[in-house]
């Protein structure tokens, strides 16, 4: 459960940095899908989570700092291999992907729905 908590805390920081995916005046990037990805691995290097965000250009530096400070790595995309499910939060502005190394899908689903998210099994 500790690893799930780490992913959720990072995700919350990322949503705060992005303004929760809302439209900001002067935002030079239109919405339409994720444009920022943060991967979290366990101590053995296996992926446990990868978050997809819609991040306005002005908030990207803050999101990168939140990702790396939380032990994550900024990546080009979240992999589909090994994914056990996904949790959509903030009207889809944040998607938290969970992977086999995190444990069972039932626990991940409980964390997701308990946080107000919409769970989608893979």
Order of alpha helices (4+ residues) and beta strands (2+ residues): alpha-beta-beta-alpha-beta-beta-beta-alpha-beta
